[in-house]
Amino acid sequence: MLKDALMQNFKKTVLITGCSSGIGLASAKMLLSKGWAVFATARTQTDLEKLETMGFISVPLELKIPESIRQAVKSVLESTGGSLSALVNNSGYGQSGAIEDLSRSALRDQFETNVFGLVELTNCLVPVFRKQGYGRIVNVSSIAGRIALPFHGAYSASKFAVEAITDALRIELRGSGIYVSLVEPGPIFSSFRKNALENFEQTVEIGNSRHEKIYEKKIHSRKSGSSESFHSKFMLSPEAAAKKIVHALESKKPKIRYLVTLPAYIGALLKRFTPDSIMDRIMTPGAMKKIKKNP
């Protein structure tokens, strides 16, 4: 009954993944305020109930499970009568740790959510967009999808994959009425880092790593809230990314890529114009502190 009542009041419909907090929740709120019917996904019952109270149509979704993806799509299309205006692939998490410390299982889980689940969900909805002759797809990537971050190689690899898949999909859908965009945030205030730290502590054997001291320092910095990294000084709210997502969905000519935060812009410029050998020096842990001491 709630879904039927909501659908009578909206013409534009969007499915957004990962709406329990951060960019997903901010985007859902912004689009709802602009007259969109928002299908907001989450994994836990508590989050789903919270989303319902906010005026969204909550949809259970676990991207690692194909049946969950199919059921989510079925639920959305049943509510809309078989149509959908847009899809925002926002859900994802960050697997931290040096490459040499990551198990096959940890790598697989990272790609199951950030890449494979994203592609499967998108592929379920592309036929719908093709049939109706229009649609918007926004994939939330990261500046880490352009620059490989040390000790975050698995996450960067997953976002590199999202970038390539999105570029290919955009070209393949050219002329179909379906527009595909990438949003590439830098550091955003959200629970992303907290969740990444919890996952890191569960998947990496810190005491058996040659990087133990680096890990302990990063953990202490995160837990104490005393991080002094270059990125942390330029964090923006989730709403900054949400604004770019809204533009990609509502503009007559959406951009191919949307950068968010100053570090993202700087990173993109460095990647484009800086030799790899220099980039390696810049990205080496502690490099920014050395640069500040020796300008």
N, C-alpha and C positions, 0 to 999 in steps of 0.2 A: 504493500500500500504506500509506503514512504517513497519508493522508487517511482511509482506511477504518479504520485502527486508532484514530485520534483520535476519529472520529465515534462509535465504539462506547461511548466513555466520557463523552459529553456529551449533554445534552438541550436546552440553550439554545444557539442559534447566532447569531453576529453578524458582519456584514461592516463593517470599519472602513477608511476610506480614509486615506491619508497616514500610514503607520505607521513610516516610517524613523526618526523621532525625535519629540521634543516631545509634544504632547497625544495624538497618535495612538498612539504607542508606549506612553505611560504608561497610556492607557485599555485598550490591548490586554493589558498585563501585569495590570492590576487585574481585568479581567473574566476572564482566564484563571485567576487565583487564586480566583475566585468560582464556578468550575465552568462557564464558558462555553467553547464551541468558537469560537475566534476566527479568522476569515478576515481576514488583514491584508494590505493592498495597499501596493505600492511600485513605483517605476518602474525602478530599476536592478537588475541581476542580483546585485550585491554585497549590496544591502539585502535582496533577497528571500531570499538564502541565509542572511543573518544572522537574519531572522525565523523561518526554519525551525528553526534551532538553538535558538531560544528556546521552541519548542513551539507556534508558531502555524502555521496553514496559509497559506502565502504565495500571493498572487494578483497577477500583473502587471497594472498598470492605469495608463493615461495618459488622463486625463479630457478632453483635447483631441481625442482620436480616438474617434469613435463605435464603430468596430469593436472597439477595445480594451475599451470599456464592455460591449458585447454579449458578448464572449468571457469577460470576468471574471464576468458574471452567469451565463453558461452553466456555467462551471467550478464556481462555488459551488453552484448548484442541482443539478448532477450529483452533487456530493459529499454533499449533504444529502437527496437523494431528492425534491427539488422544493419544500422548505420553507425558511423562514428566520425566526428570531425577531425580528431587529432589524437596522437599518442606521444607521451613524454616519457622516455626511458631514463629515469633518474636513479632508480635503485642500484645500490652497489656498496662495496666496502673495500677497505685497504688492507692488504696483507703486507706487513712490514717484515724486515729481516734481510740480512745479506743473502745473496743468491746461494752461496755455498751452505747456508743453514736451513734452506727450505726443502721440505719433503715433496715428493710427487703429489701426495695427497693435498698438501697446502696449496700447491700450484693449481691442481685440478679444481679445488673448491673456489679459488679466486676467479678462474675462467668460467666456471659453471654459472656463477651469478653475474659477473660483470660483462661477459661476452656471450656465452652459449644461450643463457636464459633470455638475454636481450634480443638476440637474433631470432630465437624461436617465437617469442611473443610478437615481434615485429612481423615475422612471416605469416603468423596467423591472421594479422590484420591488413596486410598489403592487398590481398584479394578483395577485401571489403572496400578499401580505398579505390582500387582499380574499377570496380563495378560501379561505384557512385561517381567516379570521375574527378574526385578531389580528396585531399587529405593532407595533414601536416604530421611530420615525424620529427621530433626533437630528441637527439641523443645527448645526454649530459656526460661529457668526457672530462678532461682536466688538462691543465698545462703540462701535467705529467704524461700526457699523451703525445707531447711533442719533445719533451726533454726527459731522458731516463734519470730518475732520482736514485742516488746511492742509498742502500738499505730500504728501498721501496721498489725494487726492480720488478717484482711480480705485479704490483699494482700498475706501474708504468707500462709493463708489457700488455696488460689487459686493456689499458686505455689506448695504447698504440694500435691494438687490434680494433677497438671501437672506432678509432679515427679512420682506419683503412676500410673497414666494413661500411661505414657511413659514406665515405667518398665514393666507393663502388656502387652502393645502393642509389645514391643521388643521381649518378650518371645513368644507371640502368632504368630509373624511373623518369628520366627526362622526357617531357612532353606528355606525361600521363595525367598531369594536374595534381600530382603528389609532390610536395616540397619537403626536402630533408635538410635539416640544419644541425650543427654541432654547437654546444655551449661548452666553453673551456674555462672553468673557474680556476683561480688561484686559491689562496687560503681564505676560507669562509668560516665564520663563527657557527659551529654546529657540534653535534655529538660525534661527528665522523672520527676525529682524532681519539676521542675517549674509547669509542668502539674498536678502533684499529689497535689501540694499546692493549685492550682486553684480549683481542684475538691473537695478537703477537705473543703475549705471555702464555697463551694456551697452545700455540703451535711451534714455538721455537725453544729449543733447549739452550737457554742463555748460559748456563754454567759450563756447558761443553763447547762453547764457541770461542774462537780466537778474538772475536769482537766483543767479548763480555764487558769490558770496561766502557766501550762506546754505548752498548745497550743500557748499562746501568745508569750512565749519565743522562741518556735520553729519557729513560723511565723516570728518574728523579726529577728532571726538568718538567716533564709533562704532569706528573702527579702533584708537584709543588706549585705549578702554575708560574714558574719562573723562567719559561722559555725566552731566550733572547735572540732567536733566529731572525734573519732578515725578513722572512715571510710573515712571521707572527706580528710584526709591527705594522703590517699593511692589510690585516684581515678586514673583510667587509661582512655585512649581515647577509643572511640567505636571500633577503629581498633584492639585493643587487643582482644576483643570478636570476631570480624570479622575473625581474623586469625584462631581461634578455629573452627568457623563455616566452614571455607574453608577446614580445615583439615578433619572435619567430613564428608564433601561431596566428597573429592578427595582421601583420604587415602584408600588403599586396606583393611586395618583393622582399621576402625574408632573406637575410644574409646566410651565406654558407657557414661562416664561423662567427661566434660571438666570444670575445675574450672578456673575462671578469676579474677585476683587481689589478693594481699596478704591477705586482710581481708577474702576473700572467702576460701583460703587455711587454715587460722587460724581457721575460724569458723567451717570448716569441721572436723578439728582435735579435736577441743574442744567438738563438738557434739558427736564425736566417743568415746572419752576417759574421758570426764568430767561428774561426777554425776549430775543429774538434779538439785539438791539443790544448787550446786555450780554455775551451769549455770544460775539459777534464779538470783543469786546475781550479776553475771557478767552483765546480761542483764538489770538489774534495772537501770532506767535513773539516770545518774550521777555517775555510778559505776566506769567508767574509770577515771574520775577526782579524785575520792577517791584513786584509785590504784596509780596514779601518785604522789599524796601527801604523801601516806604512802606505799612506795615500800617495 
